[in-house]
Amino acid sequence: MGELEYLRDRSLLIIDFILNKNVGNPKLRPV
């Protein structure tokens, strides 16, 4: 537990934000 997990979570949030912004679908969440 540390910075790597934190950065990974932040990256996922940023990716989700970008995907949602581009697609315009707030429910889009590839797992």
N, CA, C, O and CB atoms as a CASP TS submission, in Angstrom:
PFRMAT TS
TARGET T0000
AUTHOR 0000-0000-0000
METHOD Language model
MODEL 1
PARENT N/A
ATOM      1  N   MET     1       0.856  -1.189   0.000  1.00  0.00           N
ATOM      2  CA  MET     1       0.000   0.000   0.000  1.00  0.00           C
ATOM      3  C   MET     1       0.893   1.240   0.000  1.00  0.00           C
ATOM      4  O   MET     1       1.800   1.371   0.822  1.00  0.00           O
ATOM      5  CB  MET     1      -0.969   0.005   1.238  1.00  0.00           C
ATOM      6  N   GLY     2       0.617   2.142  -0.936  1.00  0.00           N
ATOM      7  CA  GLY     2       1.464   3.327  -0.998  1.00  0.00           C
ATOM      8  C   GLY     2       1.169   4.185  -2.209  1.00  0.00           C
ATOM      9  O   GLY     2       0.038   4.232  -2.692  1.00  0.00           O
ATOM     10  N   GLU     3       2.198   4.865  -2.696  1.00  0.00           N
ATOM     11  CA  GLU     3       2.007   5.830  -3.785  1.00  0.00           C
ATOM     12  C   GLU     3       1.552   5.163  -5.071  1.00  0.00           C
ATOM     13  O   GLU     3       0.735   5.719  -5.804  1.00  0.00           O
ATOM     14  CB  GLU     3       3.291   6.594  -4.038  1.00  0.00           C
ATOM     15  N   LEU     4       2.085   3.951  -5.357  1.00  0.00           N
ATOM     16  CA  LEU     4       1.737   3.295  -6.621  1.00  0.00           C
ATOM     17  C   LEU     4       0.237   3.056  -6.719  1.00  0.00           C
ATOM     18  O   LEU     4      -0.376   3.345  -7.746  1.00  0.00           O
ATOM     19  CB  LEU     4       2.489   1.966  -6.761  1.00  0.00           C
ATOM     20  N   GLU     5      -0.356   2.527  -5.647  1.00  0.00           N
ATOM     21  CA  GLU     5      -1.795   2.269  -5.667  1.00  0.00           C
ATOM     22  C   GLU     5      -2.566   3.582  -5.787  1.00  0.00           C
ATOM     23  O   GLU     5      -3.572   3.660  -6.492  1.00  0.00           O
ATOM     24  CB  GLU     5      -2.228   1.504  -4.396  1.00  0.00           C
ATOM     25  N   TYR     6      -2.085   4.608  -5.092  1.00  0.00           N
ATOM     26  CA  TYR     6      -2.743   5.909  -5.139  1.00  0.00           C
ATOM     27  C   TYR     6      -2.698   6.463  -6.557  1.00  0.00           C
ATOM     28  O   TYR     6      -3.710   6.924  -7.083  1.00  0.00           O
ATOM     29  CB  TYR     6      -2.083   6.893  -4.153  1.00  0.00           C
ATOM     30  N   LEU     7      -1.519   6.417  -7.171  1.00  0.00           N
ATOM     31  CA  LEU     7      -1.371   6.935  -8.532  1.00  0.00           C
ATOM     32  C   LEU     7      -2.214   6.131  -9.502  1.00  0.00           C
ATOM     33  O   LEU     7      -2.807   6.690 -10.424  1.00  0.00           O
ATOM     34  CB  LEU     7       0.101   6.910  -8.967  1.00  0.00           C
ATOM     35  N   ARG     8      -2.274   4.803  -9.299  1.00  0.00           N
ATOM     36  CA  ARG     8      -3.071   3.963 -10.190  1.00  0.00           C
ATOM     37  C   ARG     8      -4.547   4.361 -10.098  1.00  0.00           C
ATOM     38  O   ARG     8      -5.222   4.502 -11.118  1.00  0.00           O
ATOM     39  CB  ARG     8      -2.887   2.462  -9.838  1.00  0.00           C
ATOM     40  N   ASP     9      -5.036   4.539  -8.884  1.00  0.00           N
ATOM     41  CA  ASP     9      -6.436   4.927  -8.703  1.00  0.00           C
ATOM     42  C   ASP     9      -6.703   6.279  -9.347  1.00  0.00           C
ATOM     43  O   ASP     9      -7.736   6.478  -9.986  1.00  0.00           O
ATOM     44  CB  ASP     9      -6.798   4.970  -7.207  1.00  0.00           C
ATOM     45  N   ARG    10      -5.766   7.207  -9.177  1.00  0.00           N
ATOM     46  CA  ARG    10      -5.917   8.537  -9.778  1.00  0.00           C
ATOM     47  C   ARG    10      -5.941   8.428 -11.290  1.00  0.00           C
ATOM     48  O   ARG    10      -6.729   9.097 -11.958  1.00  0.00           O
ATOM     49  CB  ARG    10      -4.779   9.477  -9.329  1.00  0.00           C
ATOM     50  N   SER    11      -5.070   7.580 -11.828  1.00  0.00           N
ATOM     51  CA  SER    11      -5.003   7.403 -13.282  1.00  0.00           C
ATOM     52  C   SER    11      -6.325   6.852 -13.800  1.00  0.00           C
ATOM     53  O   SER    11      -6.821   7.290 -14.838  1.00  0.00           O
ATOM     54  CB  SER    11      -3.837   6.459 -13.669  1.00  0.00           C
ATOM     55  N   LEU    12      -6.903   5.877 -13.067  1.00  0.00           N
ATOM     56  CA  LEU    12      -8.174   5.299 -13.486  1.00  0.00           C
ATOM     57  C   LEU    12      -9.264   6.364 -13.479  1.00  0.00           C
ATOM     58  O   LEU    12     -10.091   6.416 -14.390  1.00  0.00           O
ATOM     59  CB  LEU    12      -8.565   4.124 -12.570  1.00  0.00           C
ATOM     60  N   LEU    13      -9.267   7.212 -12.457  1.00  0.00           N
ATOM     61  CA  LEU    13     -10.264   8.274 -12.382  1.00  0.00           C
ATOM     62  C   LEU    13     -10.108   9.234 -13.550  1.00  0.00           C
ATOM     63  O   LEU    13     -11.094   9.655 -14.154  1.00  0.00           O
ATOM     64  CB  LEU    13     -10.149   9.030 -11.053  1.00  0.00           C
ATOM     65  N   ILE    14      -8.860   9.580 -13.866  1.00  0.00           N
ATOM     66  CA  ILE    14      -8.598  10.505 -14.973  1.00  0.00           C
ATOM     67  C   ILE    14      -9.016   9.876 -16.296  1.00  0.00           C
ATOM     68  O   ILE    14      -9.619  10.539 -17.139  1.00  0.00           O
ATOM     69  CB  ILE    14      -7.104  10.899 -15.016  1.00  0.00           C
ATOM     70  N   ILE    15      -8.693   8.588 -16.480  1.00  0.00           N
ATOM     71  CA  ILE    15      -9.070   7.885 -17.718  1.00  0.00           C
ATOM     72  C   ILE    15     -10.589   7.859 -17.842  1.00  0.00           C
ATOM     73  O   ILE    15     -11.133   8.123 -18.914  1.00  0.00           O
ATOM     74  CB  ILE    15      -8.496   6.432 -17.737  1.00  0.00           C
ATOM     75  N   ASP    16     -11.271   7.541 -16.749  1.00  0.00           N
ATOM     76  CA  ASP    16     -12.738   7.513 -16.765  1.00  0.00           C
ATOM     77  C   ASP    16     -13.274   8.884 -17.158  1.00  0.00           C
ATOM     78  O   ASP    16     -14.195   8.989 -17.968  1.00  0.00           O
ATOM     79  CB  ASP    16     -13.300   7.087 -15.382  1.00  0.00           C
ATOM     80  N   PHE    17     -12.694   9.937 -16.581  1.00  0.00           N
ATOM     81  CA  PHE    17     -13.143  11.295 -16.866  1.00  0.00           C
ATOM     82  C   PHE    17     -12.986  11.610 -18.343  1.00  0.00           C
ATOM     83  O   PHE    17     -13.894  12.158 -18.968  1.00  0.00           O
ATOM     84  CB  PHE    17     -12.366  12.310 -16.022  1.00  0.00           C
ATOM     85  N   ILE    18     -11.825  11.260 -18.904  1.00  0.00           N
ATOM     86  CA  ILE    18     -11.567  11.535 -20.323  1.00  0.00           C
ATOM     87  C   ILE    18     -12.526  10.737 -21.202  1.00  0.00           C
ATOM     88  O   ILE    18     -13.096  11.274 -22.152  1.00  0.00           O
ATOM     89  CB  ILE    18     -10.101  11.197 -20.687  1.00  0.00           C
ATOM     90  N   LEU    19     -12.702   9.452 -20.885  1.00  0.00           N
ATOM     91  CA  LEU    19     -13.597   8.612 -21.687  1.00  0.00           C
ATOM     92  C   LEU    19     -15.020   9.150 -21.623  1.00  0.00           C
ATOM     93  O   LEU    19     -15.703   9.249 -22.642  1.00  0.00           O
ATOM     94  CB  LEU    19     -13.556   7.146 -21.200  1.00  0.00           C
ATOM     95  N   ASN    20     -15.458   9.495 -20.420  1.00  0.00           N
ATOM     96  CA  ASN    20     -16.813  10.016 -20.255  1.00  0.00           C
ATOM     97  C   ASN    20     -16.988  11.312 -21.028  1.00  0.00           C
ATOM     98  O   ASN    20     -18.036  11.544 -21.632  1.00  0.00           O
ATOM     99  CB  ASN    20     -17.127  10.238 -18.773  1.00  0.00           C
ATOM    100  N   LYS    21     -15.965  12.156 -21.010  1.00  0.00           N
ATOM    101  CA  LYS    21     -16.038  13.444 -21.690  1.00  0.00           C
ATOM    102  C   LYS    21     -16.096  13.236 -23.200  1.00  0.00           C
ATOM    103  O   LYS    21     -16.855  13.909 -23.897  1.00  0.00           O
ATOM    104  CB  LYS    21     -14.831  14.329 -21.312  1.00  0.00           C
ATOM    105  N   ASN    22     -15.289  12.301 -23.700  1.00  0.00           N
ATOM    106  CA  ASN    22     -15.241  12.062 -25.140  1.00  0.00           C
ATOM    107  C   ASN    22     -16.507  11.371 -25.636  1.00  0.00           C
ATOM    108  O   ASN    22     -17.051  11.729 -26.681  1.00  0.00           O
ATOM    109  CB  ASN    22     -14.019  11.223 -25.494  1.00  0.00           C
ATOM    110  N   VAL    23     -16.971  10.381 -24.882  1.00  0.00           N
ATOM    111  CA  VAL    23     -18.124   9.597 -25.325  1.00  0.00           C
ATOM    112  C   VAL    23     -19.440  10.272 -24.933  1.00  0.00           C
ATOM    113  O   VAL    23     -20.450  10.130 -25.622  1.00  0.00           O
ATOM    114  CB  VAL    23     -18.063   8.183 -24.734  1.00  0.00           C
ATOM    115  N   GLY    24     -19.415  10.998 -23.834  1.00  0.00           N
ATOM    116  CA  GLY    24     -20.625  11.656 -23.364  1.00  0.00           C
ATOM    117  C   GLY    24     -21.541  10.691 -22.644  1.00  0.00           C
ATOM    118  O   GLY    24     -22.746  10.924 -22.558  1.00  0.00           O
ATOM    119  N   ASN    25     -20.975   9.598 -22.120  1.00  0.00           N
ATOM    120  CA  ASN    25     -21.774   8.606 -21.410  1.00  0.00           C
ATOM    121  C   ASN    25     -21.179   8.391 -20.023  1.00  0.00           C
ATOM    122  O   ASN    25     -20.191   7.669 -19.890  1.00  0.00           O
ATOM    123  CB  ASN    25     -21.837   7.266 -22.200  1.00  0.00           C
ATOM    124  N   PRO    26     -21.762   9.006 -18.978  1.00  0.00           N
ATOM    125  CA  PRO    26     -21.211   8.932 -17.626  1.00  0.00           C
ATOM    126  C   PRO    26     -21.243   7.531 -17.042  1.00  0.00           C
ATOM    127  O   PRO    26     -20.577   7.263 -16.042  1.00  0.00           O
ATOM    128  CB  PRO    26     -21.959   9.860 -16.723  1.00  0.00           C
ATOM    129  N   LYS    27     -22.020   6.618 -17.664  1.00  0.00           N
ATOM    130  CA  LYS    27     -22.112   5.261 -17.138  1.00  0.00           C
ATOM    131  C   LYS    27     -21.080   4.343 -17.775  1.00  0.00           C
ATOM    132  O   LYS    27     -20.944   3.188 -17.371  1.00  0.00           O
ATOM    133  CB  LYS    27     -23.507   4.705 -17.361  1.00  0.00           C
ATOM    134  N   LEU    28     -20.345   4.852 -18.775  1.00  0.00           N
ATOM    135  CA  LEU    28     -19.351   4.020 -19.449  1.00  0.00           C
ATOM    136  C   LEU    28     -18.176   3.756 -18.521  1.00  0.00           C
ATOM    137  O   LEU    28     -17.487   4.682 -18.091  1.00  0.00           O
ATOM    138  CB  LEU    28     -18.869   4.689 -20.750  1.00  0.00           C
ATOM    139  N   ARG    29     -17.956   2.489 -18.220  1.00  0.00           N
ATOM    140  CA  ARG    29     -16.843   2.134 -17.324  1.00  0.00           C
ATOM    141  C   ARG    29     -16.326   0.742 -17.656  1.00  0.00           C
ATOM    142  O   ARG    29     -16.796  -0.242 -17.085  1.00  0.00           O
ATOM    143  CB  ARG    29     -17.287   2.200 -15.838  1.00  0.00           C
ATOM    144  N   PRO    30     -15.360   0.644 -18.576  1.00  0.00           N
ATOM    145  CA  PRO    30     -14.776  -0.658 -18.897  1.00  0.00           C
ATOM    146  C   PRO    30     -14.034  -1.225 -17.698  1.00  0.00           C
ATOM    147  O   PRO    30     -13.240  -0.524 -17.071  1.00  0.00           O
ATOM    148  CB  PRO    30     -13.829  -0.544 -20.097  1.00  0.00           C
ATOM    149  N   VAL    31     -14.281  -2.475 -17.377  1.00  0.00           N
ATOM    150  CA  VAL    31     -13.649  -3.098 -16.210  1.00  0.00           C
ATOM    151  C   VAL    31     -12.662  -4.159 -16.675  1.00  0.00           C
ATOM    152  O   VAL    31     -12.018  -4.808 -15.850  1.00  0.00           O
ATOM    153  CB  VAL    31     -14.713  -3.720 -15.262  1.00  0.00           C
TER
END
